[in-house]
């Protein structure tokens, strides 16, 4: 796959990941944490704020991987 195409696909995937992840995390927070204290909110948003990095790293690693030789 050409490098430019991989980067375009990866960029679109990253944007979709951030949008969907933020919506899901916010929906869960609103539905489950309404009666919780500030420490619970802080921990939830700290964890969910860092958790999206794992799939983003996988997408970025795929984007910058050199093309396979022989294909």
mmCIF file as Biopython writes it, N, C-alpha, C and O atoms, coordinates in Angstrom:
data_model
#
loop_
_atom_site.group_PDB
_atom_site.id
_atom_site.type_symbol
_atom_site.label_atom_id
_atom_site.label_alt_id
_atom_site.label_comp_id
_atom_site.label_asym_id
_atom_site.label_entity_id
_atom_site.label_seq_id
_atom_site.pdbx_PDB_ins_code
_atom_site.Cartn_x
_atom_site.Cartn_y
_atom_site.Cartn_z
_atom_site.occupancy
_atom_site.B_iso_or_equiv
_atom_site.auth_seq_id
_atom_site.auth_asym_id
_atom_site.pdbx_PDB_model_num
ATOM 1   N N  . UNK A ? 1  ? 0.852   -1.166 0.000  1.0 0.0 1  A 1 
ATOM 2   C CA . UNK A ? 1  ? 0.000   0.000  0.000  1.0 0.0 1  A 1 
ATOM 3   C C  . UNK A ? 1  ? 0.904   1.237  0.000  1.0 0.0 1  A 1 
ATOM 4   O O  . UNK A ? 1  ? 1.873   1.294  0.757  1.0 0.0 1  A 1 
ATOM 5   N N  . UNK A ? 2  ? 0.602   2.200  -0.821 1.0 0.0 2  A 1 
ATOM 6   C CA . UNK A ? 2  ? 1.420   3.422  -0.855 1.0 0.0 2  A 1 
ATOM 7   C C  . UNK A ? 2  ? 1.411   4.146  0.495  1.0 0.0 2  A 1 
ATOM 8   O O  . UNK A ? 2  ? 0.418   4.128  1.221  1.0 0.0 2  A 1 
ATOM 9   N N  . UNK A ? 3  ? 2.538   4.780  0.807  1.0 0.0 3  A 1 
ATOM 10  C CA . UNK A ? 3  ? 2.700   5.453  2.083  1.0 0.0 3  A 1 
ATOM 11  C C  . UNK A ? 3  ? 1.668   6.562  2.260  1.0 0.0 3  A 1 
ATOM 12  O O  . UNK A ? 3  ? 1.100   6.717  3.342  1.0 0.0 3  A 1 
ATOM 13  N N  . UNK A ? 4  ? 1.428   7.322  1.217  1.0 0.0 4  A 1 
ATOM 14  C CA . UNK A ? 4  ? 0.467   8.425  1.323  1.0 0.0 4  A 1 
ATOM 15  C C  . UNK A ? 4  ? -0.937  7.921  1.635  1.0 0.0 4  A 1 
ATOM 16  O O  . UNK A ? 4  ? -1.665  8.553  2.400  1.0 0.0 4  A 1 
ATOM 17  N N  . UNK A ? 5  ? -1.321  6.794  1.053  1.0 0.0 5  A 1 
ATOM 18  C CA . UNK A ? 5  ? -2.640  6.219  1.309  1.0 0.0 5  A 1 
ATOM 19  C C  . UNK A ? 5  ? -2.733  5.713  2.751  1.0 0.0 5  A 1 
ATOM 20  O O  . UNK A ? 5  ? -3.752  5.901  3.415  1.0 0.0 5  A 1 
ATOM 21  N N  . UNK A ? 6  ? -1.661  5.069  3.231  1.0 0.0 6  A 1 
ATOM 22  C CA . UNK A ? 6  ? -1.643  4.603  4.616  1.0 0.0 6  A 1 
ATOM 23  C C  . UNK A ? 6  ? -1.785  5.777  5.584  1.0 0.0 6  A 1 
ATOM 24  O O  . UNK A ? 6  ? -2.504  5.681  6.578  1.0 0.0 6  A 1 
ATOM 25  N N  . UNK A ? 7  ? -1.107  6.872  5.294  1.0 0.0 7  A 1 
ATOM 26  C CA . UNK A ? 7  ? -1.177  8.029  6.183  1.0 0.0 7  A 1 
ATOM 27  C C  . UNK A ? 7  ? -2.559  8.679  6.147  1.0 0.0 7  A 1 
ATOM 28  O O  . UNK A ? 7  ? -3.051  9.150  7.172  1.0 0.0 7  A 1 
ATOM 29  N N  . UNK A ? 8  ? -3.180  8.705  4.982  1.0 0.0 8  A 1 
ATOM 30  C CA . UNK A ? 8  ? -4.532  9.247  4.879  1.0 0.0 8  A 1 
ATOM 31  C C  . UNK A ? 8  ? -5.516  8.386  5.672  1.0 0.0 8  A 1 
ATOM 32  O O  . UNK A ? 8  ? -6.320  8.905  6.446  1.0 0.0 8  A 1 
ATOM 33  N N  . UNK A ? 9  ? -5.447  7.075  5.476  1.0 0.0 9  A 1 
ATOM 34  C CA . UNK A ? 9  ? -6.332  6.160  6.201  1.0 0.0 9  A 1 
ATOM 35  C C  . UNK A ? 9  ? -6.081  6.269  7.703  1.0 0.0 9  A 1 
ATOM 36  O O  . UNK A ? 9  ? -7.027  6.314  8.489  1.0 0.0 9  A 1 
ATOM 37  N N  . UNK A ? 10 ? -4.817  6.310  8.101  1.0 0.0 10 A 1 
ATOM 38  C CA . UNK A ? 10 ? -4.475  6.414  9.511  1.0 0.0 10 A 1 
ATOM 39  C C  . UNK A ? 10 ? -4.969  7.704  10.132 1.0 0.0 10 A 1 
ATOM 40  O O  . UNK A ? 10 ? -5.447  7.703  11.266 1.0 0.0 10 A 1 
ATOM 41  N N  . UNK A ? 11 ? -4.861  8.798  9.407  1.0 0.0 11 A 1 
ATOM 42  C CA . UNK A ? 11 ? -5.337  10.086 9.910  1.0 0.0 11 A 1 
ATOM 43  C C  . UNK A ? 11 ? -6.845  10.071 10.118 1.0 0.0 11 A 1 
ATOM 44  O O  . UNK A ? 11 ? -7.339  10.549 11.138 1.0 0.0 11 A 1 
ATOM 45  N N  . UNK A ? 12 ? -7.564  9.529  9.165  1.0 0.0 12 A 1 
ATOM 46  C CA . UNK A ? 12 ? -9.026  9.432  9.286  1.0 0.0 12 A 1 
ATOM 47  C C  . UNK A ? 12 ? -9.391  8.527  10.465 1.0 0.0 12 A 1 
ATOM 48  O O  . UNK A ? 12 ? -10.301 8.844  11.232 1.0 0.0 12 A 1 
ATOM 49  N N  . UNK A ? 13 ? -8.686  7.404  10.610 1.0 0.0 13 A 1 
ATOM 50  C CA . UNK A ? 13 ? -8.949  6.500  11.727 1.0 0.0 13 A 1 
ATOM 51  C C  . UNK A ? 13 ? -8.678  7.167  13.071 1.0 0.0 13 A 1 
ATOM 52  O O  . UNK A ? 13 ? -9.439  6.978  14.020 1.0 0.0 13 A 1 
ATOM 53  N N  . UNK A ? 14 ? -7.603  7.944  13.160 1.0 0.0 14 A 1 
ATOM 54  C CA . UNK A ? 14 ? -7.291  8.641  14.410 1.0 0.0 14 A 1 
ATOM 55  C C  . UNK A ? 14 ? -8.366  9.662  14.769 1.0 0.0 14 A 1 
ATOM 56  O O  . UNK A ? 14 ? -8.757  9.778  15.931 1.0 0.0 14 A 1 
ATOM 57  N N  . UNK A ? 15 ? -8.836  10.392 13.781 1.0 0.0 15 A 1 
ATOM 58  C CA . UNK A ? 15 ? -9.891  11.380 14.035 1.0 0.0 15 A 1 
ATOM 59  C C  . UNK A ? 15 ? -11.170 10.686 14.491 1.0 0.0 15 A 1 
ATOM 60  O O  . UNK A ? 15 ? -11.813 11.128 15.443 1.0 0.0 15 A 1 
ATOM 61  N N  . UNK A ? 16 ? -11.538 9.601  13.815 1.0 0.0 16 A 1 
ATOM 62  C CA . UNK A ? 16 ? -12.730 8.856  14.210 1.0 0.0 16 A 1 
ATOM 63  C C  . UNK A ? 16 ? -12.566 8.250  15.604 1.0 0.0 16 A 1 
ATOM 64  O O  . UNK A ? 16 ? -13.508 8.252  16.397 1.0 0.0 16 A 1 
ATOM 65  N N  . UNK A ? 17 ? -11.383 7.735  15.902 1.0 0.0 17 A 1 
ATOM 66  C CA . UNK A ? 17 ? -11.117 7.165  17.218 1.0 0.0 17 A 1 
ATOM 67  C C  . UNK A ? 17 ? -11.326 8.197  18.314 1.0 0.0 17 A 1 
ATOM 68  O O  . UNK A ? 17 ? -11.991 7.921  19.313 1.0 0.0 17 A 1 
ATOM 69  N N  . UNK A ? 18 ? -10.768 9.371  18.134 1.0 0.0 18 A 1 
ATOM 70  C CA . UNK A ? 18 ? -10.890 10.411 19.162 1.0 0.0 18 A 1 
ATOM 71  C C  . UNK A ? 18 ? -12.349 10.832 19.341 1.0 0.0 18 A 1 
ATOM 72  O O  . UNK A ? 18 ? -12.809 10.990 20.471 1.0 0.0 18 A 1 
ATOM 73  N N  . UNK A ? 19 ? -13.065 11.011 18.260 1.0 0.0 19 A 1 
ATOM 74  C CA . UNK A ? 19 ? -14.464 11.444 18.352 1.0 0.0 19 A 1 
ATOM 75  C C  . UNK A ? 19 ? -15.318 10.376 19.030 1.0 0.0 19 A 1 
ATOM 76  O O  . UNK A ? 19 ? -16.053 10.676 19.970 1.0 0.0 19 A 1 
ATOM 77  N N  . UNK A ? 20 ? -15.226 9.142  18.562 1.0 0.0 20 A 1 
ATOM 78  C CA . UNK A ? 20 ? -16.042 8.062  19.118 1.0 0.0 20 A 1 
ATOM 79  C C  . UNK A ? 20 ? -15.650 7.797  20.572 1.0 0.0 20 A 1 
ATOM 80  O O  . UNK A ? 20 ? -16.521 7.614  21.422 1.0 0.0 20 A 1 
ATOM 81  N N  . UNK A ? 21 ? -14.366 7.775  20.858 1.0 0.0 21 A 1 
ATOM 82  C CA . UNK A ? 21 ? -13.903 7.508  22.216 1.0 0.0 21 A 1 
ATOM 83  C C  . UNK A ? 21 ? -14.380 8.591  23.179 1.0 0.0 21 A 1 
ATOM 84  O O  . UNK A ? 21 ? -14.816 8.286  24.289 1.0 0.0 21 A 1 
ATOM 85  N N  . UNK A ? 22 ? -14.301 9.840  22.767 1.0 0.0 22 A 1 
ATOM 86  C CA . UNK A ? 22 ? -14.749 10.935 23.631 1.0 0.0 22 A 1 
ATOM 87  C C  . UNK A ? 22 ? -16.251 10.846 23.887 1.0 0.0 22 A 1 
ATOM 88  O O  . UNK A ? 22 ? -16.702 11.062 25.011 1.0 0.0 22 A 1 
ATOM 89  N N  . UNK A ? 23 ? -17.012 10.535 22.871 1.0 0.0 23 A 1 
ATOM 90  C CA . UNK A ? 23 ? -18.460 10.401 23.052 1.0 0.0 23 A 1 
ATOM 91  C C  . UNK A ? 23 ? -18.811 9.242  23.981 1.0 0.0 23 A 1 
ATOM 92  O O  . UNK A ? 23 ? -19.680 9.374  24.843 1.0 0.0 23 A 1 
ATOM 93  N N  . UNK A ? 24 ? -18.138 8.117  23.808 1.0 0.0 24 A 1 
ATOM 94  C CA . UNK A ? 24 ? -18.409 6.955  24.660 1.0 0.0 24 A 1 
ATOM 95  C C  . UNK A ? 24 ? -18.001 7.238  26.103 1.0 0.0 24 A 1 
ATOM 96  O O  . UNK A ? 24 ? -18.758 6.947  27.029 1.0 0.0 24 A 1 
ATOM 97  N N  . UNK A ? 25 ? -16.819 7.798  26.300 1.0 0.0 25 A 1 
ATOM 98  C CA . UNK A ? 25 ? -16.350 8.091  27.657 1.0 0.0 25 A 1 
ATOM 99  C C  . UNK A ? 25 ? -17.261 9.103  28.344 1.0 0.0 25 A 1 
ATOM 100 O O  . UNK A ? 25 ? -17.553 8.958  29.531 1.0 0.0 25 A 1 
ATOM 101 N N  . UNK A ? 26 ? -17.707 10.111 27.629 1.0 0.0 26 A 1 
ATOM 102 C CA . UNK A ? 26 ? -18.600 11.109 28.212 1.0 0.0 26 A 1 
ATOM 103 C C  . UNK A ? 26 ? -19.965 10.513 28.521 1.0 0.0 26 A 1 
ATOM 104 O O  . UNK A ? 26 ? -20.551 10.816 29.561 1.0 0.0 26 A 1 
ATOM 105 N N  . UNK A ? 27 ? -20.473 9.676  27.639 1.0 0.0 27 A 1 
ATOM 106 C CA . UNK A ? 27 ? -21.762 9.022  27.872 1.0 0.0 27 A 1 
ATOM 107 C C  . UNK A ? 27 ? -21.703 8.137  29.109 1.0 0.0 27 A 1 
ATOM 108 O O  . UNK A ? 27 ? -22.620 8.152  29.930 1.0 0.0 27 A 1 
ATOM 109 N N  . UNK A ? 28 ? -20.637 7.374  29.245 1.0 0.0 28 A 1 
ATOM 110 C CA . UNK A ? 28 ? -20.474 6.525  30.427 1.0 0.0 28 A 1 
ATOM 111 C C  . UNK A ? 28 ? -20.375 7.390  31.685 1.0 0.0 28 A 1 
ATOM 112 O O  . UNK A ? 28 ? -20.974 7.069  32.712 1.0 0.0 28 A 1 
ATOM 113 N N  . UNK A ? 29 ? -19.629 8.470  31.603 1.0 0.0 29 A 1 
ATOM 114 C CA . UNK A ? 29 ? -19.473 9.349  32.760 1.0 0.0 29 A 1 
ATOM 115 C C  . UNK A ? 29 ? -20.802 9.954  33.182 1.0 0.0 29 A 1 
ATOM 116 O O  . UNK A ? 29 ? -21.113 10.004 34.372 1.0 0.0 29 A 1 
ATOM 117 N N  . UNK A ? 30 ? -21.579 10.408 32.225 1.0 0.0 30 A 1 
ATOM 118 C CA . UNK A ? 30 ? -22.869 11.021 32.551 1.0 0.0 30 A 1 
ATOM 119 C C  . UNK A ? 30 ? -23.826 9.978  33.131 1.0 0.0 30 A 1 
ATOM 120 O O  . UNK A ? 30 ? -24.556 10.267 34.079 1.0 0.0 30 A 1 
ATOM 121 N N  . UNK A ? 31 ? -23.825 8.781  32.571 1.0 0.0 31 A 1 
ATOM 122 C CA . UNK A ? 31 ? -24.763 7.755  33.009 1.0 0.0 31 A 1 
ATOM 123 C C  . UNK A ? 31 ? -24.364 7.124  34.343 1.0 0.0 31 A 1 
ATOM 124 O O  . UNK A ? 31 ? -25.236 6.784  35.142 1.0 0.0 31 A 1 
ATOM 125 N N  . UNK A ? 32 ? -23.077 6.962  34.596 1.0 0.0 32 A 1 
ATOM 126 C CA . UNK A ? 32 ? -22.637 6.201  35.766 1.0 0.0 32 A 1 
ATOM 127 C C  . UNK A ? 32 ? -22.101 7.052  36.913 1.0 0.0 32 A 1 
ATOM 128 O O  . UNK A ? 32 ? -22.137 6.618  38.065 1.0 0.0 32 A 1 
ATOM 129 N N  . UNK A ? 33 ? -21.609 8.247  36.623 1.0 0.0 33 A 1 
ATOM 130 C CA . UNK A ? 33 ? -20.921 9.020  37.650 1.0 0.0 33 A 1 
ATOM 131 C C  . UNK A ? 33 ? -21.703 10.226 38.154 1.0 0.0 33 A 1 
ATOM 132 O O  . UNK A ? 33 ? -21.129 11.123 38.770 1.0 0.0 33 A 1 
ATOM 133 N N  . UNK A ? 34 ? -22.983 10.254 37.903 1.0 0.0 34 A 1 
ATOM 134 C CA . UNK A ? 34 ? -23.779 11.430 38.273 1.0 0.0 34 A 1 
ATOM 135 C C  . UNK A ? 34 ? -23.752 11.695 39.778 1.0 0.0 34 A 1 
ATOM 136 O O  . UNK A ? 34 ? -23.717 12.852 40.196 1.0 0.0 34 A 1 
ATOM 137 N N  . UNK A ? 35 ? -23.768 10.674 40.570 1.0 0.0 35 A 1 
ATOM 138 C CA . UNK A ? 35 ? -23.813 10.832 42.025 1.0 0.0 35 A 1 
ATOM 139 C C  . UNK A ? 35 ? -22.451 10.632 42.683 1.0 0.0 35 A 1 
ATOM 140 O O  . UNK A ? 35 ? -22.358 10.627 43.910 1.0 0.0 35 A 1 
ATOM 141 N N  . UNK A ? 36 ? -21.414 10.470 41.905 1.0 0.0 36 A 1 
ATOM 142 C CA . UNK A ? 36 ? -20.084 10.200 42.454 1.0 0.0 36 A 1 
ATOM 143 C C  . UNK A ? 36 ? -19.388 11.485 42.857 1.0 0.0 36 A 1 
ATOM 144 O O  . UNK A ? 36 ? -19.752 12.580 42.430 1.0 0.0 36 A 1 
ATOM 145 N N  . UNK A ? 37 ? -18.383 11.318 43.687 1.0 0.0 37 A 1 
ATOM 146 C CA . UNK A ? 37 ? -17.635 12.467 44.170 1.0 0.0 37 A 1 
ATOM 147 C C  . UNK A ? 37 ? -16.579 12.938 43.186 1.0 0.0 37 A 1 
ATOM 148 O O  . UNK A ? 37 ? -16.361 12.305 42.152 1.0 0.0 37 A 1 
ATOM 149 N N  . UNK A ? 38 ? -15.922 14.048 43.503 1.0 0.0 38 A 1 
ATOM 150 C CA . UNK A ? 38 ? -14.931 14.615 42.595 1.0 0.0 38 A 1 
ATOM 151 C C  . UNK A ? 38 ? -13.709 13.720 42.385 1.0 0.0 38 A 1 
ATOM 152 O O  . UNK A ? 38 ? -13.117 13.729 41.305 1.0 0.0 38 A 1 
ATOM 153 N N  . UNK A ? 39 ? -13.332 12.961 43.391 1.0 0.0 39 A 1 
ATOM 154 C CA . UNK A ? 39 ? -12.175 12.068 43.232 1.0 0.0 39 A 1 
ATOM 155 C C  . UNK A ? 39 ? -12.487 10.966 42.225 1.0 0.0 39 A 1 
ATOM 156 O O  . UNK A ? 39 ? -11.633 10.614 41.410 1.0 0.0 39 A 1 
ATOM 157 N N  . UNK A ? 40 ? -13.686 10.426 42.271 1.0 0.0 40 A 1 
ATOM 158 C CA . UNK A ? 40 ? -14.100 9.407  41.306 1.0 0.0 40 A 1 
ATOM 159 C C  . UNK A ? 40 ? -14.106 9.977  39.890 1.0 0.0 40 A 1 
ATOM 160 O O  . UNK A ? 40 ? -13.657 9.320  38.950 1.0 0.0 40 A 1 
ATOM 161 N N  . UNK A ? 41 ? -14.605 11.176 39.742 1.0 0.0 41 A 1 
ATOM 162 C CA . UNK A ? 41 ? -14.599 11.837 38.431 1.0 0.0 41 A 1 
ATOM 163 C C  . UNK A ? 41 ? -13.167 12.030 37.940 1.0 0.0 41 A 1 
ATOM 164 O O  . UNK A ? 41 ? -12.858 11.767 36.778 1.0 0.0 41 A 1 
ATOM 165 N N  . UNK A ? 42 ? -12.304 12.492 38.834 1.0 0.0 42 A 1 
ATOM 166 C CA . UNK A ? 42 ? -10.906 12.723 38.461 1.0 0.0 42 A 1 
ATOM 167 C C  . UNK A ? 42 ? -10.246 11.435 37.989 1.0 0.0 42 A 1 
ATOM 168 O O  . UNK A ? 42 ? -9.585  11.419 36.950 1.0 0.0 42 A 1 
ATOM 169 N N  . UNK A ? 43 ? -10.422 10.355 38.749 1.0 0.0 43 A 1 
ATOM 170 C CA . UNK A ? 43 ? -9.799  9.081  38.380 1.0 0.0 43 A 1 
ATOM 171 C C  . UNK A ? 43 ? -10.374 8.558  37.073 1.0 0.0 43 A 1 
ATOM 172 O O  . UNK A ? 43 ? -9.631  8.079  36.216 1.0 0.0 43 A 1 
ATOM 173 N N  . UNK A ? 44 ? -11.684 8.644  36.914 1.0 0.0 44 A 1 
ATOM 174 C CA . UNK A ? 44 ? -12.307 8.161  35.680 1.0 0.0 44 A 1 
ATOM 175 C C  . UNK A ? 44 ? -11.761 8.911  34.465 1.0 0.0 44 A 1 
ATOM 176 O O  . UNK A ? 44 ? -11.354 8.293  33.482 1.0 0.0 44 A 1 
ATOM 177 N N  . UNK A ? 45 ? -11.752 10.238 34.534 1.0 0.0 45 A 1 
ATOM 178 C CA . UNK A ? 45 ? -11.292 11.005 33.379 1.0 0.0 45 A 1 
ATOM 179 C C  . UNK A ? 45 ? -9.781  10.907 33.183 1.0 0.0 45 A 1 
ATOM 180 O O  . UNK A ? 45 ? -9.300  11.038 32.057 1.0 0.0 45 A 1 
ATOM 181 N N  . UNK A ? 46 ? -9.033  10.683 34.245 1.0 0.0 46 A 1 
ATOM 182 C CA . UNK A ? 46 ? -7.597  10.449 34.103 1.0 0.0 46 A 1 
ATOM 183 C C  . UNK A ? 46 ? -7.346  9.144  33.351 1.0 0.0 46 A 1 
ATOM 184 O O  . UNK A ? 46 ? -6.554  9.106  32.409 1.0 0.0 46 A 1 
ATOM 185 N N  . UNK A ? 47 ? -8.020  8.085  33.769 1.0 0.0 47 A 1 
ATOM 186 C CA . UNK A ? 47 ? -7.832  6.776  33.129 1.0 0.0 47 A 1 
ATOM 187 C C  . UNK A ? 47 ? -8.341  6.804  31.689 1.0 0.0 47 A 1 
ATOM 188 O O  . UNK A ? 47 ? -7.638  6.375  30.773 1.0 0.0 47 A 1 
ATOM 189 N N  . UNK A ? 48 ? -9.556  7.307  31.486 1.0 0.0 48 A 1 
ATOM 190 C CA . UNK A ? 48 ? -10.089 7.320  30.120 1.0 0.0 48 A 1 
ATOM 191 C C  . UNK A ? 48 ? -9.346  8.318  29.237 1.0 0.0 48 A 1 
ATOM 192 O O  . UNK A ? 48 ? -9.278  8.142  28.021 1.0 0.0 48 A 1 
ATOM 193 N N  . UNK A ? 49 ? -8.797  9.350  29.837 1.0 0.0 49 A 1 
ATOM 194 C CA . UNK A ? 49 ? -8.014  10.310 29.065 1.0 0.0 49 A 1 
ATOM 195 C C  . UNK A ? 49 ? -6.695  9.735  28.576 1.0 0.0 49 A 1 
ATOM 196 O O  . UNK A ? 49 ? -6.152  10.190 27.569 1.0 0.0 49 A 1 
ATOM 197 N N  . UNK A ? 50 ? -6.181  8.747  29.277 1.0 0.0 50 A 1 
ATOM 198 C CA . UNK A ? 50 ? -4.925  8.105  28.869 1.0 0.0 50 A 1 
ATOM 199 C C  . UNK A ? 50 ? -5.154  6.821  28.074 1.0 0.0 50 A 1 
ATOM 200 O O  . UNK A ? 50 ? -4.285  6.408  27.306 1.0 0.0 50 A 1 
ATOM 201 N N  . UNK A ? 51 ? -6.301  6.192  28.249 1.0 0.0 51 A 1 
ATOM 202 C CA . UNK A ? 51 ? -6.553  4.888  27.643 1.0 0.0 51 A 1 
ATOM 203 C C  . UNK A ? 51 ? -6.649  4.935  26.118 1.0 0.0 51 A 1 
ATOM 204 O O  . UNK A ? 51 ? -6.314  3.954  25.454 1.0 0.0 51 A 1 
ATOM 205 N N  . UNK A ? 52 ? -7.095  6.045  25.560 1.0 0.0 52 A 1 
ATOM 206 C CA . UNK A ? 52 ? -7.230  6.136  24.101 1.0 0.0 52 A 1 
ATOM 207 C C  . UNK A ? 52 ? -5.871  6.092  23.404 1.0 0.0 52 A 1 
ATOM 208 O O  . UNK A ? 52 ? -5.794  5.863  22.197 1.0 0.0 52 A 1 
ATOM 209 N N  . UNK A ? 53 ? -4.809  6.312  24.162 1.0 0.0 53 A 1 
ATOM 210 C CA . UNK A ? 53 ? -3.471  6.340  23.576 1.0 0.0 53 A 1 
ATOM 211 C C  . UNK A ? 53 ? -3.076  4.974  23.027 1.0 0.0 53 A 1 
ATOM 212 O O  . UNK A ? 53 ? -2.355  4.901  22.031 1.0 0.0 53 A 1 
ATOM 213 N N  . UNK A ? 54 ? -3.530  3.892  23.652 1.0 0.0 54 A 1 
ATOM 214 C CA . UNK A ? 54 ? -3.147  2.547  23.200 1.0 0.0 54 A 1 
ATOM 215 C C  . UNK A ? 54 ? -3.599  2.248  21.761 1.0 0.0 54 A 1 
ATOM 216 O O  . UNK A ? 54 ? -2.769  1.845  20.946 1.0 0.0 54 A 1 
ATOM 217 N N  . UNK A ? 55 ? -4.886  2.432  21.419 1.0 0.0 55 A 1 
ATOM 218 C CA . UNK A ? 55 ? -5.247  2.198  20.018 1.0 0.0 55 A 1 
ATOM 219 C C  . UNK A ? 55 ? -4.637  3.233  19.078 1.0 0.0 55 A 1 
ATOM 220 O O  . UNK A ? 55 ? -4.338  2.926  17.924 1.0 0.0 55 A 1 
ATOM 221 N N  . UNK A ? 56 ? -4.451  4.460  19.567 1.0 0.0 56 A 1 
ATOM 222 C CA . UNK A ? 56 ? -3.830  5.480  18.717 1.0 0.0 56 A 1 
ATOM 223 C C  . UNK A ? 56 ? -2.385  5.102  18.396 1.0 0.0 56 A 1 
ATOM 224 O O  . UNK A ? 56 ? -1.923  5.311  17.274 1.0 0.0 56 A 1 
ATOM 225 N N  . UNK A ? 57 ? -1.670  4.544  19.377 1.0 0.0 57 A 1 
ATOM 226 C CA . UNK A ? 57 ? -0.289  4.115  19.120 1.0 0.0 57 A 1 
ATOM 227 C C  . UNK A ? 57 ? -0.243  3.001  18.082 1.0 0.0 57 A 1 
ATOM 228 O O  . UNK A ? 57 ? 0.651   2.978  17.235 1.0 0.0 57 A 1 
ATOM 229 N N  . UNK A ? 58 ? -1.195  2.084  18.140 1.0 0.0 58 A 1 
ATOM 230 C CA . UNK A ? 58 ? -1.238  1.001  17.156 1.0 0.0 58 A 1 
ATOM 231 C C  . UNK A ? 58 ? -1.484  1.544  15.749 1.0 0.0 58 A 1 
ATOM 232 O O  . UNK A ? 58 ? -0.864  1.091  14.787 1.0 0.0 58 A 1 
ATOM 233 N N  . UNK A ? 59 ? -2.389  2.514  15.633 1.0 0.0 59 A 1 
ATOM 234 C CA . UNK A ? 59 ? -2.670  3.111  14.322 1.0 0.0 59 A 1 
ATOM 235 C C  . UNK A ? 59 ? -1.443  3.850  13.809 1.0 0.0 59 A 1 
ATOM 236 O O  . UNK A ? 59 ? -1.093  3.727  12.635 1.0 0.0 59 A 1 
ATOM 237 N N  . UNK A ? 60 ? -0.788  4.613  14.672 1.0 0.0 60 A 1 
ATOM 238 C CA . UNK A ? 60 ? 0.393   5.365  14.251 1.0 0.0 60 A 1 
ATOM 239 C C  . UNK A ? 60 ? 1.527   4.426  13.871 1.0 0.0 60 A 1 
ATOM 240 O O  . UNK A ? 60 ? 2.239   4.674  12.899 1.0 0.0 60 A 1 
ATOM 241 N N  . UNK A ? 61 ? 1.701   3.348  14.631 1.0 0.0 61 A 1 
ATOM 242 C CA . UNK A ? 61 ? 2.748   2.369  14.298 1.0 0.0 61 A 1 
ATOM 243 C C  . UNK A ? 61 ? 2.487   1.759  12.923 1.0 0.0 61 A 1 
ATOM 244 O O  . UNK A ? 61 ? 3.420   1.556  12.147 1.0 0.0 61 A 1 
ATOM 245 N N  . UNK A ? 62 ? 1.219   1.464  12.619 1.0 0.0 62 A 1 
ATOM 246 C CA . UNK A ? 62 ? 0.867   0.922  11.311 1.0 0.0 62 A 1 
ATOM 247 C C  . UNK A ? 62 ? 1.129   1.955  10.209 1.0 0.0 62 A 1 
ATOM 248 O O  . UNK A ? 62 ? 1.589   1.609  9.121  1.0 0.0 62 A 1 
ATOM 249 N N  . UNK A ? 63 ? 0.832   3.220  10.503 1.0 0.0 63 A 1 
ATOM 250 C CA . UNK A ? 63 ? 1.011   4.286  9.510  1.0 0.0 63 A 1 
ATOM 251 C C  . UNK A ? 63 ? 2.472   4.446  9.110  1.0 0.0 63 A 1 
ATOM 252 O O  . UNK A ? 63 ? 2.777   4.619  7.929  1.0 0.0 63 A 1 
ATOM 253 N N  . UNK A ? 64 ? 3.365   4.389  10.070 1.0 0.0 64 A 1 
ATOM 254 C CA . UNK A ? 64 ? 4.774   4.692  9.786  1.0 0.0 64 A 1 
ATOM 255 C C  . UNK A ? 64 ? 5.602   3.448  9.492  1.0 0.0 64 A 1 
ATOM 256 O O  . UNK A ? 64 ? 6.798   3.557  9.221  1.0 0.0 64 A 1 
ATOM 257 N N  . UNK A ? 65 ? 4.992   2.280  9.542  1.0 0.0 65 A 1 
ATOM 258 C CA . UNK A ? 65 ? 5.736   1.055  9.233  1.0 0.0 65 A 1 
ATOM 259 C C  . UNK A ? 65 ? 6.175   1.073  7.768  1.0 0.0 65 A 1 
ATOM 260 O O  . UNK A ? 65 ? 5.408   1.469  6.890  1.0 0.0 65 A 1 
ATOM 261 N N  . UNK A ? 66 ? 7.401   0.647  7.512  1.0 0.0 66 A 1 
ATOM 262 C CA . UNK A ? 66 ? 7.866   0.621  6.119  1.0 0.0 66 A 1 
ATOM 263 C C  . UNK A ? 66 ? 7.063   -0.374 5.293  1.0 0.0 66 A 1 
ATOM 264 O O  . UNK A ? 66 ? 6.597   -1.383 5.822  1.0 0.0 66 A 1 
ATOM 265 N N  . UNK A ? 67 ? 6.899   -0.102 4.010  1.0 0.0 67 A 1 
ATOM 266 C CA . UNK A ? 67 ? 6.155   -1.030 3.158  1.0 0.0 67 A 1 
ATOM 267 C C  . UNK A ? 67 ? 6.869   -2.364 3.079  1.0 0.0 67 A 1 
ATOM 268 O O  . UNK A ? 67 ? 8.097   -2.431 3.134  1.0 0.0 67 A 1 
ATOM 269 N N  . UNK A ? 68 ? 6.088   -3.424 2.950  1.0 0.0 68 A 1 
ATOM 270 C CA . UNK A ? 68 ? 6.645   -4.766 2.839  1.0 0.0 68 A 1 
ATOM 271 C C  . UNK A ? 68 ? 7.310   -4.939 1.480  1.0 0.0 68 A 1 
ATOM 272 O O  . UNK A ? 68 ? 6.786   -4.506 0.454  1.0 0.0 68 A 1 
ATOM 273 N N  . UNK A ? 69 ? 8.461   -5.573 1.495  1.0 0.0 69 A 1 
ATOM 274 C CA . UNK A ? 69 ? 9.195   -5.815 0.254  1.0 0.0 69 A 1 
ATOM 275 C C  . UNK A ? 69 ? 8.692   -7.116 -0.365 1.0 0.0 69 A 1 
ATOM 276 O O  . UNK A ? 69 ? 8.473   -8.105 0.335  1.0 0.0 69 A 1 
ATOM 277 N N  . UNK A ? 70 ? 8.515   -7.104 -1.668 1.0 0.0 70 A 1 
ATOM 278 C CA . UNK A ? 70 ? 8.114   -8.300 -2.373 1.0 0.0 70 A 1 
ATOM 279 C C  . UNK A ? 70 ? 6.625   -8.420 -2.620 1.0 0.0 70 A 1 
ATOM 280 O O  . UNK A ? 70 ? 6.151   -9.463 -3.070 1.0 0.0 70 A 1 
ATOM 281 N N  . UNK A ? 71 ? 5.905   -7.393 -2.337 1.0 0.0 71 A 1 
ATOM 282 C CA . UNK A ? 71 ? 4.446   -7.450 -2.577 1.0 0.0 71 A 1 
ATOM 283 C C  . UNK A ? 71 ? 4.031   -6.371 -3.503 1.0 0.0 71 A 1 
ATOM 284 O O  . UNK A ? 71 ? 2.848   -6.255 -3.825 1.0 0.0 71 A 1 
#
